[in-house]
Amino acid sequence: MNYRHVYHAGNFADLVKHAALLQLVARLTQGPPLTVIDTHAGRGLYDLASPEARKSGEAAAGVVRLMAAPDAPPVFGPLKAATLALNGKGEILRYPGSPWLIARSLRPGDSYLACELRPEEYEALRVALRDRPNARTAEGDGFALAVERCPSQGRVLLLIDPPFERPDDYDRIIATLAAARRRNPRAQALVWLPLKDLETFDAFLRDLEDAELGPAMVVEARIRPLSDPMKMNGCALVLVDGPDLTAAFSAISQWVAQSLGEAGQSRVYPLSSS
Ligand SMILES: C[S@@+](CC[C@H](N)C(=O)[O-])C[C@H]1O[C@@H](n2cnc3c(N)ncnc32)[C@H](O)[C@@H]1O
């Protein structure tokens, strides 16, 4: 398995995921203590000056444009603030991953577990979080760790963001959600998915409905028509049993689809059987 997120850090899909994640965590940290489990955490911080990031150009077409955009809606404010905190007012050379964003957003009584399988990514993750007192890291399979380490009581948010290199990632997302919610029926989740062709995505949504895991909200941001299934034509988020963030998620997906896409389209809708 060769996936390395540094090629994609700060791209349009990261902007959708991270802007939505920050809105969600801000809402969930208004209540009793929260545990966040990040099944596929990555390295925590990304070097946009690295040859990999420069070669792909994805950050240049994503976060660099967001930071320069005069029309980005206020819902991107927290992500822009985090990016500014890392870079100052100069060139955007560093981009925050989900671990950096989550650890920085939690309160002292909250806790965060970041899981990563790949040893060199795990080592960077450990370093990125070492000064965060309520953050822990675990090296291994995040799907299994999320279920093992899911507290049976209290409020839990799972962030599930696999690389989709393996065909069984879709099934494992649903199995992990089902097992975590058997253990803690209050467990909520934000799942990230690529949009390549509609068949794969629709099949995932049907399986999710059949699993009857609770109400779910779907966010789609397409940056181009889904005519070439070999390309990532967009991305989606599925929020399972979460608060109503329709307005915020619509603003995020709409801006990304329209401002970073070509003939882009966005949609936010509840999963029908929920
Ligand atoms: C899309 S990246 C994660 C990005 C991160 N969530 C963020 O938003 O900054 C996926 C990560 O999952 C890791 N990975 C792949 N398979 C895994 C598994 N079974 N368990 C945990 N991590 C895994 C990869 O090494 C990669 O770093």
PDBQT file of the ligand as one rigid body, heavy atoms in Angstrom, charges set to zero:
ROOT
HETATM    1  C1  LIG A 301      -6.331  10.257   3.777  1.00  0.00    +0.000 C 
HETATM    2  S1  LIG A 301      -4.950   9.991   4.796  1.00  0.00    +0.000 S 
HETATM    3  C2  LIG A 301      -5.436  10.692   6.330  1.00  0.00    +0.000 C 
HETATM    4  C3  LIG A 301      -5.524  12.176   6.372  1.00  0.00    +0.000 C 
HETATM    5  C4  LIG A 301      -5.917  12.739   7.715  1.00  0.00    +0.000 C 
HETATM    6  N1  LIG A 301      -7.135  12.116   8.225  1.00  0.00    +0.000 N 
HETATM    7  C5  LIG A 301      -6.135  14.240   7.604  1.00  0.00    +0.000 C 
HETATM    8  O1  LIG A 301      -7.279  14.669   7.363  1.00  0.00    +0.000 OA
HETATM    9  O2  LIG A 301      -5.168  14.980   7.787  1.00  0.00    +0.000 OA
HETATM   10  C6  LIG A 301      -5.075   8.284   5.155  1.00  0.00    +0.000 C 
HETATM   11  C7  LIG A 301      -4.005   7.767   6.093  1.00  0.00    +0.000 C 
HETATM   12  O3  LIG A 301      -4.382   6.452   6.509  1.00  0.00    +0.000 OA
HETATM   13  C8  LIG A 301      -3.223   5.663   6.672  1.00  0.00    +0.000 C 
HETATM   14  N2  LIG A 301      -3.691   4.266   6.679  1.00  0.00    +0.000 N 
HETATM   15  C9  LIG A 301      -3.871   3.411   5.645  1.00  0.00    +0.000 A 
HETATM   16  N3  LIG A 301      -4.470   2.275   6.073  1.00  0.00    +0.000 NA
HETATM   17  C10 LIG A 301      -4.687   2.426   7.404  1.00  0.00    +0.000 A 
HETATM   18  C11 LIG A 301      -5.301   1.631   8.411  1.00  0.00    +0.000 A 
HETATM   19  N4  LIG A 301      -5.831   0.427   8.123  1.00  0.00    +0.000 N 
HETATM   20  N5  LIG A 301      -5.342   2.114   9.664  1.00  0.00    +0.000 NA
HETATM   21  C12 LIG A 301      -4.822   3.336   9.982  1.00  0.00    +0.000 A 
HETATM   22  N6  LIG A 301      -4.233   4.134   9.085  1.00  0.00    +0.000 NA
HETATM   23  C13 LIG A 301      -4.176   3.694   7.805  1.00  0.00    +0.000 A 
HETATM   24  C14 LIG A 301      -2.338   6.088   5.541  1.00  0.00    +0.000 C 
HETATM   25  O4  LIG A 301      -0.981   5.785   5.816  1.00  0.00    +0.000 OA
HETATM   26  C15 LIG A 301      -2.619   7.607   5.496  1.00  0.00    +0.000 C 
HETATM   27  O5  LIG A 301      -1.696   8.301   6.296  1.00  0.00    +0.000 OA
ENDROOT
TORSDOF 0
